[in-house]
Amino acid sequence: MRKQYDFSKARKNPYAKRVKRQVTIRLDESTIGYFKRLSEETGIPYQTLINLYLRDCASSGRRLELDWGGSASN
C-alpha cells in the first residue's frame, strides 16, 4: 500500500445518497435491547439488523394483524 493517496481529483459517488436515507424513528427500549443483544451475538451493528428485518418484511409483503376496534386488554 502507498503511504499517501492523492484524492485531489476524486469526485463524490453520485449514487451514495440513494443507498440509504437517515430518518428519525421512535422505538421501545425492549425492541432496541432485542436488536442490540442480537448484534452482540452476530457482530452486525444493531441498526443494520433493524434495516435488514424491515427490508425483509417489506420485500415479503409481511403485514401486522391489527385490531383497532376490539376491546384489547393491556
All heavy atoms as a GROMACS GRO file, in nm:
protein
  608
    1MET      N    1   0.083  -0.118   0.000
    1MET     CA    2   0.000   0.000   0.000
    1MET      C    3   0.088   0.125   0.000
    1MET      O    4   0.196   0.126   0.057
    1MET     CB    5  -0.089   0.003   0.124
    1MET     CG    6  -0.202  -0.097   0.118
    1MET     SD    7  -0.316  -0.088   0.259
    1MET     CE    8  -0.364   0.082   0.256
    2ARG      N    9   0.035   0.227  -0.057
    2ARG     CA   10   0.107   0.355  -0.057
    2ARG      C   11   0.095   0.422   0.078
    2ARG      O   12   0.000   0.398   0.153
    2ARG     CB   13   0.047   0.448  -0.162
    2ARG     CG   14   0.062   0.398  -0.302
    2ARG     CD   15  -0.001   0.499  -0.395
    2ARG     NE   16  -0.003   0.446  -0.530
    2ARG     CZ   17  -0.058   0.507  -0.632
    2ARG    NH1   18  -0.118   0.624  -0.614
    2ARG    NH2   19  -0.056   0.454  -0.751
    3LYS      N   20   0.192   0.506   0.109
    3LYS     CA   21   0.184   0.582   0.234
    3LYS      C   22   0.082   0.694   0.222
    3LYS      O   23   0.020   0.733   0.318
    3LYS     CB   24   0.322   0.639   0.270
    3LYS     CG   25   0.418   0.531   0.314
    3LYS     CD   26   0.548   0.591   0.362
    3LYS     CE   27   0.640   0.480   0.408
    3LYS     NZ   28   0.764   0.532   0.462
    4GLN      N   29   0.065   0.747   0.101
    4GLN     CA   30  -0.032   0.854   0.078
    4GLN      C   31  -0.102   0.830  -0.055
    4GLN      O   32  -0.043   0.775  -0.149
    4GLN     CB   33   0.035   0.990   0.073
    4GLN     CG   34   0.074   1.042   0.209
    4GLN     CD   35   0.120   1.186   0.199
    4GLN    OE1   36   0.192   1.222   0.106
    4GLN    NE2   37   0.078   1.268   0.294
    5TYR      N   38  -0.225   0.872  -0.061
    5TYR     CA   39  -0.302   0.865  -0.184
    5TYR      C   40  -0.346   1.006  -0.221
    5TYR      O   41  -0.374   1.088  -0.134
    5TYR     CB   42  -0.426   0.776  -0.166
    5TYR     CG   43  -0.391   0.630  -0.153
    5TYR    CD1   44  -0.364   0.573  -0.028
    5TYR    CD2   45  -0.383   0.549  -0.265
    5TYR    CE1   46  -0.332   0.439  -0.016
    5TYR    CE2   47  -0.352   0.415  -0.254
    5TYR     CZ   48  -0.326   0.361  -0.130
    5TYR     OH   49  -0.294   0.228  -0.120
    6ASP      N   50  -0.357   1.032  -0.349
    6ASP     CA   51  -0.397   1.164  -0.398
    6ASP      C   52  -0.545   1.161  -0.435
    6ASP      O   53  -0.584   1.099  -0.533
    6ASP     CB   54  -0.312   1.203  -0.519
    6ASP     CG   55  -0.349   1.340  -0.574
    6ASP    OD1   56  -0.417   1.417  -0.503
    6ASP    OD2   57  -0.309   1.369  -0.688
    7PHE      N   58  -0.627   1.225  -0.353
    7PHE     CA   59  -0.770   1.232  -0.379
    7PHE      C   60  -0.812   1.368  -0.432
    7PHE      O   61  -0.930   1.401  -0.435
    7PHE     CB   62  -0.849   1.202  -0.251
    7PHE     CG   63  -0.833   1.060  -0.204
    7PHE    CD1   64  -0.755   1.030  -0.094
    7PHE    CD2   65  -0.897   0.957  -0.271
    7PHE    CE1   66  -0.740   0.900  -0.050
    7PHE    CE2   67  -0.883   0.826  -0.228
    7PHE     CZ   68  -0.804   0.798  -0.117
    8SER      N   69  -0.716   1.447  -0.479
    8SER     CA   70  -0.747   1.582  -0.524
    8SER      C   71  -0.838   1.583  -0.647
    8SER      O   72  -0.912   1.678  -0.668
    8SER     CB   73  -0.618   1.660  -0.553
    8SER     OG   74  -0.546   1.599  -0.658
    9LYS      N   75  -0.834   1.479  -0.727
    9LYS     CA   76  -0.918   1.473  -0.848
    9LYS      C   77  -1.037   1.379  -0.829
    9LYS      O   78  -1.108   1.349  -0.925
    9LYS     CB   79  -0.834   1.427  -0.967
    9LYS     CG   80  -0.725   1.526  -1.003
    9LYS     CD   81  -0.645   1.480  -1.122
    9LYS     CE   82  -0.533   1.579  -1.150
    9LYS     NZ   83  -0.446   1.535  -1.259
   10ALA      N   84  -1.059   1.335  -0.707
   10ALA     CA   85  -1.170   1.244  -0.680
   10ALA      C   86  -1.302   1.318  -0.685
   10ALA      O   87  -1.309   1.439  -0.666
   10ALA     CB   88  -1.151   1.180  -0.543
   11ARG      N   89  -1.408   1.243  -0.711
   11ARG     CA   90  -1.542   1.303  -0.708
   11ARG      C   91  -1.631   1.215  -0.622
   11ARG      O   92  -1.609   1.095  -0.608
   11ARG     CB   93  -1.599   1.320  -0.848
   11ARG     CG   94  -1.613   1.191  -0.924
   11ARG     CD   95  -1.660   1.218  -1.065
   11ARG     NE   96  -1.666   1.092  -1.136
   11ARG     CZ   97  -1.767   1.053  -1.210
   11ARG    NH1   98  -1.869   1.132  -1.227
   11ARG    NH2   99  -1.765   0.936  -1.269
   12LYS      N  100  -1.733   1.275  -0.565
   12LYS     CA  101  -1.824   1.203  -0.479
   12LYS      C  102  -1.908   1.105  -0.560
   12LYS      O  103  -1.939   1.130  -0.676
   12LYS     CB  104  -1.917   1.300  -0.406
   12LYS     CG  105  -1.848   1.382  -0.301
   12LYS     CD  106  -1.949   1.465  -0.225
   12LYS     CE  107  -1.882   1.544  -0.116
   12LYS     NZ  108  -1.979   1.620  -0.038
   13ASN      N  109  -1.943   0.996  -0.496
   13ASN     CA  110  -2.030   0.897  -0.558
   13ASN      C  111  -2.170   0.958  -0.577
   13ASN      O  112  -2.236   0.992  -0.479
   13ASN     CB  113  -2.037   0.772  -0.470
   13ASN     CG  114  -2.121   0.663  -0.531
   13ASN    OD1  115  -2.197   0.683  -0.623
   13ASN    ND2  116  -2.106   0.543  -0.477
   14PRO      N  117  -2.218   0.969  -0.702
   14PRO     CA  118  -2.348   1.032  -0.724
   14PRO      C  119  -2.465   0.946  -0.673
   14PRO      O  120  -2.575   0.996  -0.658
   14PRO     CB  121  -2.355   1.049  -0.876
   14PRO     CG  122  -2.262   0.946  -0.929
   14PRO     CD  123  -2.154   0.930  -0.826
   15TYR      N  124  -2.441   0.819  -0.645
   15TYR     CA  125  -2.548   0.729  -0.600
   15TYR      C  126  -2.548   0.709  -0.450
   15TYR      O  127  -2.635   0.643  -0.396
   15TYR     CB  128  -2.533   0.593  -0.670
   15TYR     CG  129  -2.535   0.605  -0.820
   15TYR    CD1  130  -2.417   0.596  -0.892
   15TYR    CD2  131  -2.654   0.628  -0.888
   15TYR    CE1  132  -2.418   0.608  -1.031
   15TYR    CE2  133  -2.655   0.641  -1.026
   15TYR     CZ  134  -2.537   0.631  -1.096
   15TYR     OH  135  -2.539   0.644  -1.232
   16ALA      N  136  -2.451   0.765  -0.380
   16ALA     CA  137  -2.436   0.743  -0.237
   16ALA      C  138  -2.559   0.785  -0.158
   16ALA      O  139  -2.600   0.717  -0.065
   16ALA     CB  140  -2.313   0.815  -0.184
   17LYS      N  141  -2.622   0.894  -0.192
   17LYS     CA  142  -2.739   0.941  -0.118
   17LYS      C  143  -2.861   0.854  -0.142
   17LYS      O  144  -2.954   0.852  -0.063
   17LYS     CB  145  -2.771   1.086  -0.153
   17LYS     CG  146  -2.671   1.182  -0.094
   17LYS     CD  147  -2.715   1.325  -0.110
   17LYS     CE  148  -2.614   1.416  -0.042
   17LYS     NZ  149  -2.653   1.554  -0.045
   18ARG      N  150  -2.861   0.780  -0.251
   18ARG     CA  151  -2.975   0.693  -0.281
   18ARG      C  152  -2.968   0.561  -0.207
   18ARG      O  153  -3.067   0.491  -0.196
   18ARG     CB  154  -2.981   0.666  -0.432
   18ARG     CG  155  -3.007   0.787  -0.513
   18ARG     CD  156  -3.018   0.753  -0.658
   18ARG     NE  157  -3.020   0.873  -0.738
   18ARG     CZ  158  -3.011   0.874  -0.869
   18ARG    NH1  159  -2.997   0.762  -0.935
   18ARG    NH2  160  -3.014   0.987  -0.935
   19VAL      N  161  -2.852   0.526  -0.159
   19VAL     CA  162  -2.834   0.396  -0.095
   19VAL      C  163  -2.914   0.388   0.035
   19VAL      O  164  -2.993   0.298   0.054
   19VAL     CB  165  -2.684   0.369  -0.068
   19VAL    CG1  166  -2.666   0.239   0.007
   19VAL    CG2  167  -2.608   0.364  -0.199
   20LYS      N  168  -2.894   0.481   0.124
   20LYS     CA  169  -2.968   0.484   0.250
   20LYS      C  170  -3.007   0.627   0.282
   20LYS      O  171  -2.941   0.721   0.241
   20LYS     CB  172  -2.884   0.428   0.364
   20LYS     CG  173  -2.863   0.279   0.353
   20LYS     CD  174  -2.802   0.225   0.477
   20LYS     CE  175  -2.787   0.075   0.464
   20LYS     NZ  176  -2.727   0.017   0.583
   21ARG      N  177  -3.114   0.638   0.359
   21ARG     CA  178  -3.162   0.770   0.398
   21ARG      C  179  -3.176   0.773   0.549
   21ARG      O  180  -3.232   0.682   0.610
   21ARG     CB  181  -3.298   0.794   0.333
   21ARG     CG  182  -3.358   0.926   0.366
   21ARG     CD  183  -3.486   0.946   0.291
   21ARG     NE  184  -3.556   1.060   0.346
   21ARG     CZ  185  -3.686   1.075   0.343
   21ARG    NH1  186  -3.760   0.985   0.286
   21ARG    NH2  187  -3.741   1.181   0.396
   22GLN      N  188  -3.127   0.876   0.611
   22GLN     CA  189  -3.136   0.890   0.755
   22GLN      C  190  -3.275   0.938   0.793
   22GLN      O  191  -3.327   1.034   0.737
   22GLN     CB  192  -3.031   0.988   0.806
   22GLN     CG  193  -3.030   1.002   0.955
   22GLN     CD  194  -2.919   1.093   1.004
   22GLN    OE1  195  -2.833   1.133   0.928
   22GLN    NE2  196  -2.923   1.125   1.131
   23VAL      N  197  -3.337   0.868   0.890
   23VAL     CA  198  -3.468   0.907   0.940
   23VAL      C  199  -3.465   0.899   1.092
   23VAL      O  200  -3.381   0.832   1.152
   23VAL     CB  201  -3.582   0.817   0.887
   23VAL    CG1  202  -3.595   0.827   0.736
   23VAL    CG2  203  -3.561   0.674   0.928
   24THR      N  204  -3.559   0.966   1.155
   24THR     CA  205  -3.576   0.957   1.299
   24THR      C  206  -3.694   0.865   1.325
   24THR      O  207  -3.801   0.882   1.266
   24THR     CB  208  -3.603   1.096   1.359
   24THR    OG1  209  -3.492   1.180   1.328
   24THR    CG2  210  -3.622   1.088   1.509
   25ILE      N  211  -3.673   0.768   1.412
   25ILE     CA  212  -3.781   0.673   1.444
   25ILE      C  213  -3.778   0.647   1.594
   25ILE      O  214  -3.672   0.640   1.655
   25ILE     CB  215  -3.763   0.542   1.364
   25ILE    CG1  216  -3.878   0.447   1.387
   25ILE    CG2  217  -3.630   0.478   1.392
   25ILE    CD1  218  -3.880   0.328   1.294
   26ARG      N  219  -3.894   0.637   1.655
   26ARG     CA  220  -3.902   0.611   1.798
   26ARG      C  221  -3.934   0.463   1.818
   26ARG      O  222  -4.032   0.413   1.765
   26ARG     CB  223  -4.010   0.697   1.862
   26ARG     CG  224  -3.981   0.845   1.849
   26ARG     CD  225  -4.090   0.927   1.919
   26ARG     NE  226  -4.075   1.067   1.892
   26ARG     CZ  227  -3.991   1.148   1.956
   26ARG    NH1  228  -3.913   1.099   2.049
   26ARG    NH2  229  -3.985   1.275   1.926
   27LEU      N  230  -3.848   0.395   1.895
   27LEU     CA  231  -3.865   0.253   1.921
   27LEU      C  232  -3.868   0.228   2.071
   27LEU      O  233  -3.804   0.300   2.148
   27LEU     CB  234  -3.748   0.174   1.859
   27LEU     CG  235  -3.726   0.190   1.709
   27LEU    CD1  236  -3.597   0.122   1.668
   27LEU    CD2  237  -3.843   0.133   1.632
   28ASP      N  238  -3.940   0.125   2.112
   28ASP     CA  239  -3.943   0.086   2.253
   28ASP      C  240  -3.804   0.041   2.297
   28ASP      O  241  -3.728  -0.015   2.218
   28ASP     CB  242  -4.038  -0.032   2.274
   28ASP     CG  243  -4.183   0.002   2.242
   28ASP    OD1  244  -4.220   0.119   2.256
   28ASP    OD2  245  -4.257  -0.091   2.205
   29GLU      N  246  -3.775   0.063   2.425
   29GLU     CA  247  -3.646   0.020   2.481
   29GLU      C  248  -3.626  -0.130   2.464
   29GLU      O  249  -3.517  -0.177   2.436
   29GLU     CB  250  -3.636   0.057   2.629
   29GLU     CG  251  -3.612   0.204   2.654
   29GLU     CD  252  -3.475   0.250   2.609
   29GLU    OE1  253  -3.378   0.171   2.613
   29GLU    OE2  254  -3.464   0.367   2.567
   30SER      N  255  -3.734  -0.207   2.482
   30SER     CA  256  -3.722  -0.353   2.470
   30SER      C  257  -3.688  -0.395   2.327
   30SER      O  258  -3.614  -0.491   2.305
   30SER     CB  259  -3.851  -0.421   2.516
   30SER     OG  260  -3.960  -0.380   2.438
   31THR      N  261  -3.740  -0.322   2.230
   31THR     CA  262  -3.710  -0.351   2.089
   31THR      C  263  -3.563  -0.322   2.060
   31THR      O  264  -3.493  -0.403   1.998
   31THR     CB  265  -3.800  -0.268   1.996
   31THR    OG1  266  -3.937  -0.298   2.026
   31THR    CG2  267  -3.772  -0.297   1.851
   32ILE      N  268  -3.516  -0.208   2.107
   32ILE     CA  269  -3.375  -0.172   2.087
   32ILE      C  270  -3.286  -0.273   2.157
   32ILE      O  271  -3.186  -0.320   2.101
   32ILE     CB  272  -3.348  -0.029   2.138
   32ILE    CG1  273  -3.426   0.073   2.055
   32ILE    CG2  274  -3.198   0.001   2.133
   32ILE    CD1  275  -3.427   0.212   2.114
   33GLY      N  276  -3.324  -0.313   2.279
   33GLY     CA  277  -3.248  -0.411   2.354
   33GLY      C  278  -3.238  -0.544   2.281
   33GLY      O  279  -3.132  -0.608   2.278
   34TYR      N  280  -3.350  -0.587   2.220
   34TYR     CA  281  -3.350  -0.712   2.145
   34TYR      C  282  -3.248  -0.707   2.032
   34TYR      O  283  -3.168  -0.799   2.015
   34TYR     CB  284  -3.491  -0.739   2.089
   34TYR     CG  285  -3.493  -0.853   1.990
   34TYR    CD1  286  -3.493  -0.985   2.034
   34TYR    CD2  287  -3.493  -0.829   1.853
   34TYR    CE1  288  -3.494  -1.089   1.945
   34TYR    CE2  289  -3.493  -0.933   1.762
   34TYR     CZ  290  -3.493  -1.063   1.809
   34TYR     OH  291  -3.493  -1.166   1.720
   35PHE      N  292  -3.251  -0.601   1.954
   35PHE     CA  293  -3.160  -0.590   1.840
   35PHE      C  294  -3.016  -0.569   1.885
   35PHE      O  295  -2.923  -0.616   1.818
   35PHE     CB  296  -3.206  -0.482   1.742
   35PHE     CG  297  -3.320  -0.527   1.655
   35PHE    CD1  298  -3.450  -0.489   1.684
   35PHE    CD2  299  -3.297  -0.608   1.545
   35PHE    CE1  300  -3.555  -0.532   1.604
   35PHE    CE2  301  -3.402  -0.651   1.465
   35PHE     CZ  302  -3.531  -0.613   1.495
   36LYS      N  303  -2.994  -0.503   1.998
   36LYS     CA  304  -2.858  -0.487   2.050
   36LYS      C  305  -2.802  -0.621   2.096
   36LYS      O  306  -2.684  -0.651   2.073
   36LYS     CB  307  -2.853  -0.383   2.162
   36LYS     CG  308  -2.860  -0.242   2.109
   36LYS     CD  309  -2.834  -0.141   2.218
   36LYS     CE  310  -2.827  -0.001   2.159
   36LYS     NZ  311  -2.794   0.100   2.260
   37ARG      N  312  -2.884  -0.704   2.162
   37ARG     CA  313  -2.838  -0.838   2.202
   37ARG      C  314  -2.807  -0.923   2.079
   37ARG      O  315  -2.706  -0.993   2.074
   37ARG     CB  316  -2.943  -0.907   2.290
   37ARG     CG  317  -2.949  -0.849   2.430
   37ARG     CD  318  -3.039  -0.932   2.521
   37ARG     NE  319  -3.177  -0.942   2.474
   37ARG     CZ  320  -3.270  -0.849   2.495
   37ARG    NH1  321  -3.240  -0.738   2.560
   37ARG    NH2  322  -3.392  -0.867   2.450
   38LEU      N  323  -2.894  -0.915   1.979
   38LEU     CA  324  -2.872  -0.988   1.855
   38LEU      C  325  -2.745  -0.938   1.787
   38LEU      O  326  -2.668  -1.018   1.730
   38LEU     CB  327  -2.993  -0.971   1.762
   38LEU     CG  328  -3.001  -1.058   1.640
   38LEU    CD1  329  -3.000  -1.206   1.678
   38LEU    CD2  330  -3.128  -1.026   1.562
   39SER      N  331  -2.719  -0.810   1.798
   39SER     CA  332  -2.598  -0.751   1.741
   39SER      C  333  -2.473  -0.808   1.807
   39SER      O  334  -2.375  -0.839   1.739
   39SER     CB  335  -2.602  -0.599   1.760
   39SER     OG  336  -2.480  -0.541   1.724
   40GLU      N  337  -2.478  -0.823   1.939
   40GLU     CA  338  -2.363  -0.880   2.011
   40GLU      C  339  -2.337  -1.024   1.969
   40GLU      O  340  -2.223  -1.068   1.958
   40GLU     CB  341  -2.386  -0.870   2.162
   40GLU     CG  342  -2.380  -0.729   2.214
   40GLU     CD  343  -2.418  -0.719   2.360
   40GLU    OE1  344  -2.444  -0.823   2.424
   40GLU    OE2  345  -2.424  -0.604   2.410
   41GLU      N  346  -2.446  -1.099   1.945
   41GLU     CA  347  -2.432  -1.240   1.903
   41GLU      C  348  -2.376  -1.253   1.762
   41GLU      O  349  -2.297  -1.343   1.735
   41GLU     CB  350  -2.568  -1.309   1.908
   41GLU     CG  351  -2.627  -1.326   2.045
   41GLU     CD  352  -2.767  -1.381   2.041
   41GLU    OE1  353  -2.807  -1.438   1.937
   41GLU    OE2  354  -2.838  -1.367   2.142
   42THR      N  355  -2.418  -1.164   1.674
   42THR     CA  356  -2.384  -1.178   1.532
   42THR      C  357  -2.265  -1.094   1.489
   42THR      O  358  -2.205  -1.122   1.386
   42THR     CB  359  -2.503  -1.140   1.444
   42THR    OG1  360  -2.537  -1.004   1.467
   42THR    CG2  361  -2.624  -1.229   1.471
   43GLY      N  362  -2.236  -0.986   1.564
   43GLY     CA  363  -2.131  -0.895   1.522
   43GLY      C  364  -2.175  -0.795   1.418
   43GLY      O  365  -2.095  -0.722   1.362
   44ILE      N  366  -2.305  -0.790   1.391
   44ILE     CA  367  -2.363  -0.697   1.294
   44ILE      C  368  -2.421  -0.580   1.372
   44ILE      O  369  -2.493  -0.601   1.471
   44ILE     CB  370  -2.474  -0.765   1.210
   44ILE    CG1  371  -2.416  -0.885   1.135
   44ILE    CG2  372  -2.539  -0.667   1.113
   44ILE    CD1  373  -2.522  -0.972   1.069
   45PRO      N  374  -2.393  -0.455   1.333
   45PRO     CA  375  -2.449  -0.340   1.406
   45PRO      C  376  -2.602  -0.348   1.416
   45PRO      O  377  -2.669  -0.390   1.321
   45PRO     CB  378  -2.405  -0.220   1.321
   45PRO     CG  379  -2.285  -0.268   1.247
   45PRO     CD  380  -2.308  -0.414   1.221
   46TYR      N  381  -2.654  -0.308   1.532
   46TYR     CA  382  -2.797  -0.324   1.555
   46TYR      C  383  -2.883  -0.245   1.458
   46TYR      O  384  -2.992  -0.290   1.419
   46TYR     CB  385  -2.834  -0.292   1.701
   46TYR     CG  386  -2.846  -0.146   1.736
   46TYR    CD1  387  -2.970  -0.083   1.738
   46TYR    CD2  388  -2.733  -0.070   1.768
   46TYR    CE1  389  -2.980   0.051   1.771
   46TYR    CE2  390  -2.744   0.063   1.801
   46TYR     CZ  391  -2.867   0.123   1.802
   46TYR     OH  392  -2.879   0.256   1.834
   47GLN      N  393  -2.837  -0.128   1.414
   47GLN     CA  394  -2.917  -0.052   1.317
   47GLN      C  395  -2.923  -0.124   1.183
   47GLN      O  396  -3.024  -0.121   1.113
   47GLN     CB  397  -2.859   0.088   1.300
   47GLN     CG  398  -2.880   0.174   1.423
   47GLN     CD  399  -2.818   0.312   1.408
   47GLN    OE1  400  -2.724   0.331   1.333
   47GLN    NE2  401  -2.873   0.407   1.481
   48THR      N  402  -2.815  -0.193   1.148
   48THR     CA  403  -2.813  -0.273   1.025
   48THR      C  404  -2.912  -0.388   1.038
   48THR      O  405  -2.984  -0.420   0.944
   48THR     CB  406  -2.671  -0.326   0.997
   48THR    OG1  407  -2.583  -0.215   0.984
   48THR    CG2  408  -2.667  -0.410   0.871
   49LEU      N  409  -2.916  -0.452   1.155
   49LEU     CA  410  -3.011  -0.562   1.176
   49LEU      C  411  -3.155  -0.514   1.165
   49LEU      O  412  -3.239  -0.582   1.105
   49LEU     CB  413  -2.988  -0.625   1.314
   49LEU     CG  414  -2.859  -0.706   1.329
   49LEU    CD1  415  -2.838  -0.744   1.474
   49LEU    CD2  416  -2.862  -0.829   1.240
   50ILE      N  417  -3.185  -0.399   1.223
   50ILE     CA  418  -3.320  -0.343   1.212
   50ILE      C  419  -3.354  -0.318   1.065
   50ILE      O  420  -3.463  -0.352   1.018
   50ILE     CB  421  -3.334  -0.215   1.296
   50ILE    CG1  422  -3.322  -0.248   1.445
   50ILE    CG2  423  -3.466  -0.144   1.267
   50ILE    CD1  424  -3.311  -0.127   1.536
   51ASN      N  425  -3.260  -0.261   0.991
   51ASN     CA  426  -3.282  -0.234   0.849
   51ASN      C  427  -3.305  -0.365   0.772
   51ASN      O  428  -3.396  -0.374   0.688
   51ASN     CB  429  -3.164  -0.158   0.789
   51ASN     CG  430  -3.189  -0.117   0.647
   51ASN    OD1  431  -3.282  -0.044   0.617
   51ASN    ND2  432  -3.106  -0.167   0.556
   52LEU      N  433  -3.224  -0.467   0.801
   52LEU     CA  434  -3.241  -0.596   0.733
   52LEU      C  435  -3.377  -0.657   0.762
   52LEU      O  436  -3.443  -0.711   0.673
   52LEU     CB  437  -3.130  -0.693   0.776
   52LEU     CG  438  -2.990  -0.662   0.724
   52LEU    CD1  439  -2.888  -0.751   0.794
   52LEU    CD2  440  -2.983  -0.680   0.573
   53TYR      N  441  -3.420  -0.648   0.888
   53TYR     CA  442  -3.551  -0.703   0.925
   53TYR      C  443  -3.664  -0.629   0.854
   53TYR      O  444  -3.754  -0.690   0.797
   53TYR     CB  445  -3.571  -0.698   1.076
   53TYR     CG  446  -3.701  -0.759   1.118
   53TYR    CD1  447  -3.716  -0.897   1.123
   53TYR    CD2  448  -3.810  -0.679   1.150
   53TYR    CE1  449  -3.836  -0.954   1.159
   53TYR    CE2  450  -3.931  -0.736   1.185
   53TYR     CZ  451  -3.944  -0.873   1.190
   53TYR     OH  452  -4.064  -0.929   1.224
   54LEU      N  453  -3.658  -0.497   0.855
   54LEU     CA  454  -3.763  -0.418   0.789
   54LEU      C  455  -3.763  -0.442   0.639
   54LEU      O  456  -3.869  -0.449   0.576
   54LEU     CB  457  -3.746  -0.269   0.822
   54LEU     CG  458  -3.772  -0.231   0.968
   54LEU    CD1  459  -3.737  -0.085   0.991
   54LEU    CD2  460  -3.916  -0.261   1.007
   55ARG      N  461  -3.645  -0.454   0.580
   55ARG     CA  462  -3.636  -0.482   0.436
   55ARG      C  463  -3.698  -0.616   0.404
   55ARG      O  464  -3.771  -0.631   0.306
   55ARG     CB  465  -3.491  -0.480   0.391
   55ARG     CG  466  -3.479  -0.500   0.240
   55ARG     CD  467  -3.338  -0.516   0.191
   55ARG     NE  468  -3.250  -0.412   0.240
   55ARG     CZ  469  -3.119  -0.427   0.253
   55ARG    NH1  470  -3.060  -0.541   0.222
   55ARG    NH2  471  -3.045  -0.328   0.297
   56ASP      N  472  -3.673  -0.717   0.489
   56ASP     CA  473  -3.731  -0.849   0.469
   56ASP      C  474  -3.883  -0.843   0.478
   56ASP      O  475  -3.954  -0.903   0.396
   56ASP     CB  476  -3.676  -0.948   0.573
   56ASP     CG  477  -3.732  -1.087   0.556
   56ASP    OD1  478  -3.714  -1.146   0.447
   56ASP    OD2  479  -3.796  -1.137   0.651
   57CYS      N  480  -3.935  -0.770   0.577
   57CYS     CA  481  -4.080  -0.754   0.589
   57CYS      C  482  -4.139  -0.687   0.466
   57CYS      O  483  -4.242  -0.731   0.413
   57CYS     CB  484  -4.114  -0.670   0.713
   57CYS     SG  485  -4.084  -0.754   0.869
   58ALA      N  486  -4.073  -0.582   0.418
   58ALA     CA  487  -4.124  -0.508   0.302
   58ALA      C  488  -4.120  -0.593   0.176
   58ALA      O  489  -4.214  -0.593   0.096
   58ALA     CB  490  -4.043  -0.379   0.282
   59SER      N  491  -4.010  -0.666   0.156
   59SER     CA  492  -3.997  -0.744   0.032
   59SER      C  493  -4.090  -0.865   0.030
   59SER      O  494  -4.135  -0.907  -0.077
   59SER     CB  495  -3.852  -0.788   0.011
   59SER     OG  496  -3.814  -0.881   0.110
   60SER      N  497  -4.123  -0.920   0.147
   60SER     CA  498  -4.212  -1.036   0.150
   60SER      C  499  -4.358  -0.995   0.166
   60SER      O  500  -4.446  -1.081   0.165
   60SER     CB  501  -4.171  -1.130   0.264
   60SER     OG  502  -4.191  -1.069   0.390
   61GLY      N  503  -4.383  -0.866   0.184
   61GLY     CA  504  -4.521  -0.818   0.198
   61GLY      C  505  -4.582  -0.855   0.332
   61GLY      O  506  -4.704  -0.859   0.346
   62ARG      N  507  -4.498  -0.881   0.432
   62ARG     CA  508  -4.547  -0.919   0.564
   62ARG      C  509  -4.624  -0.802   0.624
   62ARG      O  510  -4.583  -0.688   0.616
   62ARG     CB  511  -4.429  -0.956   0.653
   62ARG     CG  512  -4.470  -1.016   0.785
   62ARG     CD  513  -4.352  -1.068   0.864
   62ARG     NE  514  -4.279  -1.166   0.784
   62ARG     CZ  515  -4.147  -1.164   0.768
   62ARG    NH1  516  -4.073  -1.073   0.825
   62ARG    NH2  517  -4.088  -1.256   0.694
   63ARG      N  518  -4.739  -0.834   0.686
   63ARG     CA  519  -4.822  -0.730   0.748
   63ARG      C  520  -4.858  -0.770   0.890
   63ARG      O  521  -4.874  -0.888   0.920
   63ARG     CB  522  -4.951  -0.709   0.670
   63ARG     CG  523  -4.928  -0.648   0.534
   63ARG     CD  524  -5.061  -0.637   0.460
   63ARG     NE  525  -5.041  -0.573   0.332
   63ARG     CZ  526  -5.080  -0.450   0.304
   63ARG    NH1  527  -5.142  -0.379   0.394
   63ARG    NH2  528  -5.059  -0.399   0.185
   64LEU      N  529  -4.872  -0.671   0.976
   64LEU     CA  530  -4.916  -0.695   1.113
   64LEU      C  531  -5.065  -0.719   1.114
   64LEU      O  532  -5.140  -0.665   1.033
   64LEU     CB  533  -4.886  -0.573   1.201
   64LEU     CG  534  -4.740  -0.543   1.228
   64LEU    CD1  535  -4.728  -0.411   1.303
   64LEU    CD2  536  -4.676  -0.654   1.307
   65GLU      N  537  -5.110  -0.800   1.210
   65GLU     CA  538  -5.253  -0.815   1.231
   65GLU      C  539  -5.294  -0.713   1.336
   65GLU      O  540  -5.261  -0.726   1.453
   65GLU     CB  541  -5.284  -0.957   1.279
   65GLU     CG  542  -5.260  -1.061   1.171
   65GLU     CD  543  -5.300  -1.200   1.217
   65GLU    OE1  544  -5.390  -1.211   1.305
   65GLU    OE2  545  -5.243  -1.295   1.166
   66LEU      N  546  -5.361  -0.609   1.292
   66LEU     CA  547  -5.402  -0.500   1.381
   66LEU      C  548  -5.552  -0.504   1.401
   66LEU      O  549  -5.628  -0.518   1.305
   66LEU     CB  550  -5.361  -0.364   1.323
   66LEU     CG  551  -5.212  -0.344   1.299
   66LEU    CD1  552  -5.187  -0.214   1.225
   66LEU    CD2  553  -5.138  -0.343   1.431
   67ASP      N  554  -5.596  -0.492   1.524
   67ASP     CA  555  -5.737  -0.486   1.556
   67ASP      C  556  -5.764  -0.358   1.632
   67ASP      O  557  -5.743  -0.350   1.753
   67ASP     CB  558  -5.777  -0.609   1.641
   67ASP     CG  559  -5.926  -0.610   1.671
   67ASP    OD1  560  -6.002  -0.534   1.607
   67ASP    OD2  561  -5.966  -0.690   1.757
   68TRP      N  562  -5.804  -0.254   1.561
   68TRP     CA  563  -5.824  -0.123   1.620
   68TRP      C  564  -5.961  -0.110   1.686
   68TRP      O  565  -5.982  -0.020   1.768
   68TRP     CB  566  -5.807  -0.014   1.516
   68TRP     CG  567  -5.669  -0.009   1.462
   68TRP    CD1  568  -5.627  -0.059   1.342
   68TRP    CD2  569  -5.553   0.045   1.524
   68TRP    NE1  570  -5.492  -0.040   1.325
   68TRP    CE2  571  -5.444   0.025   1.436
   68TRP    CE3  572  -5.528   0.108   1.643
   68TRP    CZ2  573  -5.315   0.067   1.465
   68TRP    CZ3  574  -5.400   0.150   1.672
   68TRP    CH2  575  -5.295   0.128   1.583
   69GLY      N  576  -6.057  -0.194   1.651
   69GLY     CA  577  -6.192  -0.177   1.702
   69GLY      C  578  -6.227  -0.265   1.819
   69GLY      O  579  -6.327  -0.245   1.884
   70GLY      N  580  -6.144  -0.363   1.849
   70GLY     CA  581  -6.176  -0.458   1.955
   70GLY      C  582  -6.145  -0.403   2.092
   70GLY      O  583  -6.097  -0.292   2.111
   71SER      N  584  -6.178  -0.482   2.192
   71SER     CA  585  -6.151  -0.442   2.331
   71SER      C  586  -6.024  -0.512   2.376
   71SER      O  587  -6.029  -0.620   2.431
   71SER     CB  588  -6.269  -0.478   2.420
   71SER     OG  589  -6.292  -0.617   2.412
   72ALA      N  590  -5.913  -0.448   2.351
   72ALA     CA  591  -5.785  -0.503   2.390
   72ALA      C  592  -5.758  -0.474   2.537
   72ALA      O  593  -5.782  -0.364   2.584
   72ALA     CB  594  -5.672  -0.443   2.303
   73SER      N  595  -5.711  -0.574   2.608
   73SER     CA  596  -5.677  -0.552   2.748
   73SER      C  597  -5.527  -0.541   2.762
   73SER      O  598  -5.454  -0.632   2.728
   73SER     CB  599  -5.731  -0.666   2.832
   73SER     OG  600  -5.677  -0.789   2.789
   74ASN      N  601  -5.480  -0.427   2.811
   74ASN     CA  602  -5.336  -0.404   2.829
   74ASN      C  603  -5.301  -0.400   2.972
   74ASN      O  604  -5.331  -0.340   3.056
   74ASN     CB  605  -5.291  -0.274   2.760
   74ASN     CG  606  -5.297  -0.288   2.609
   74ASN    OD1  607  -5.302  -0.398   2.556
   74ASN    ND2  608  -5.299  -0.176   2.542
   0.00000   0.00000   0.00000
